[in-house]
Amino acid sequence: MTAENQAQLQQNIDAIADILCRNTPAEQLATLPDIEQAIRQQAQTWVWQRVTF
């Protein structure tokens, strides 16, 4: 992967993470296990279904 592609990927990952965190209720972000579960659920719902090869 080129450095340009890596930078673009990181920028997009940061944007996705920000959106997922802003749209996750605060009570689901209280502990590390809660955060992991909430973000995994969000990713499965919104991200992984869009990743195709």
C-alpha positions as CSV (number, residue, x, y, z in Angstrom):
1,M,0.0,0.0,0.0
2,T,1.4,3.4,-0.9
3,A,1.9,6.1,1.7
4,E,-0.8,8.1,0.0
5,N,-3.3,5.2,0.3
6,Q,-2.3,4.7,3.9
7,A,-2.9,8.3,4.8
8,Q,-6.3,8.3,3.0
9,L,-7.3,5.1,4.7
10,Q,-6.3,6.5,8.2
11,Q,-8.3,9.7,7.5
12,N,-11.4,7.7,6.6
13,I,-11.0,5.3,9.6
14,D,-10.7,8.4,11.9
15,A,-13.9,9.9,10.4
16,I,-15.8,6.6,10.7
17,A,-14.7,6.2,14.3
18,D,-15.8,9.7,15.1
19,I,-19.2,9.1,13.6
20,L,-19.7,5.8,15.4
21,C,-18.7,7.3,18.7
22,R,-21.0,10.3,18.3
23,N,-23.9,8.0,17.6
24,T,-23.3,5.6,20.5
25,P,-25.2,6.4,23.7
26,A,-22.9,7.6,26.5
27,E,-23.9,4.7,28.8
28,Q,-22.5,2.3,26.3
29,L,-19.1,4.0,26.5
30,A,-18.7,3.6,30.3
31,T,-16.1,0.8,30.4
32,L,-13.6,-0.7,27.9
33,P,-15.7,-3.8,27.4
34,D,-18.8,-1.7,26.8
35,I,-17.0,0.4,24.3
36,E,-15.7,-2.6,22.5
37,Q,-19.1,-4.2,22.3
38,A,-20.8,-1.0,21.2
39,I,-18.3,-0.2,18.5
40,R,-18.3,-3.8,17.3
41,Q,-22.1,-3.7,17.0
42,Q,-21.9,-0.3,15.1
43,A,-19.2,-1.6,12.8
44,Q,-21.2,-4.8,12.0
45,T,-24.3,-2.7,11.3
46,W,-22.7,0.1,9.3
47,V,-19.2,-0.8,8.1
48,W,-18.7,-4.5,7.5
49,Q,-21.7,-4.9,5.2
50,R,-20.1,-2.3,2.9
51,V,-16.7,-3.9,2.8
52,T,-16.6,-6.1,-0.3
53,F,-13.8,-7.5,-2.3
